[in-house]
Every structure is written in C-alpha cells, then in structure tokens.
Amino acid sequence: MRAFLEVLTRLNALFDKGNFLISAVEPTVIDIMFYNEVSTILLLTRLGDKNFKHQYPHVTTWINSMQGMTELIDHE
C-alpha cells in the first residue's frame, strides 16, 4: 500500500504540468494503462472513499476525465 501511495503522490505532481501523463490535450496509451491500474486498486482498496480528493486533487481530476472518455467504454 505504501508503494501505491507513493505512485499516487508522483502522479499528482506530474499533473501539475498538464491534464494527461504524456500529452497536455489528449490521453495516450500510457494514460489508459495507468488509469486501468489506478482505478482498479482504488476500487479494491476503497482508498478513493477516504480523503482521496483532498490528498490527490490532480489525480482525482484525471480519473474523472478518463472516466468520461468514450474510447474507454466497452461497446459490446
């Protein structure tokens, strides 16, 4: 858990430079990969329920924008 919190801290700092990990204007494969991992861990640990928005505001904004991407929705 400690390692994951460190990843969140580093991600939060990266988003000071833009809305996505590589590109400032659109998500890349890296965003999709990180989003899948981060959102899964947050769901499994329920970490997102606990003060998450205050500790990691940039990650929260990124997660919300990634959730809204129609490219990530399974159309089956």
Backbone hydrogen bonds, N-H to C=O, Kabsch-Sander energy under -0.5 kcal/mol:
donor,donor_aa,acceptor,acceptor_aa,energy
5,L,1,M,-2.3
6,E,2,R,-1.7
7,V,3,A,-2.0
8,L,4,F,-2.4
9,T,5,L,-2.1
10,R,6,E,-2.3
11,L,7,V,-2.9
12,N,8,L,-2.6
13,A,9,T,-1.7
14,L,10,R,-2.0
15,F,11,L,-1.7
16,D,13,A,-1.4
17,K,14,L,-1.6
19,N,24,A,-0.7
20,F,23,S,-0.5
32,I,28,T,-2.0
33,M,29,V,-2.7
34,F,30,I,-2.8
35,Y,31,D,-3.0
36,N,32,I,-2.4
37,E,33,M,-1.9
38,V,34,F,-3.2
39,S,35,Y,-2.8
40,T,36,N,-1.5
41,I,37,E,-2.3
42,L,38,V,-2.6
43,L,39,S,-2.1
44,L,40,T,-2.6
45,T,41,I,-2.5
46,R,42,L,-1.3
47,L,42,L,-0.6
48,G,42,L,-0.7
49,D,46,R,-1.3
50,K,47,L,-1.6
51,N,49,D,-0.8
55,Q,51,N,-1.9
56,Y,52,F,-2.7
60,T,56,Y,-2.3
61,T,57,P,-2.1
62,W,58,H,-2.2
63,I,59,V,-2.9
64,N,60,T,-2.4
65,S,61,T,-2.2
66,M,62,W,-2.6
67,Q,63,I,-2.4
68,G,64,N,-1.0
69,M,66,M,-1.3
70,T,68,G,-0.5
72,L,69,M,-1.2
73,I,70,T,-1.0
75,H,73,I,-0.6
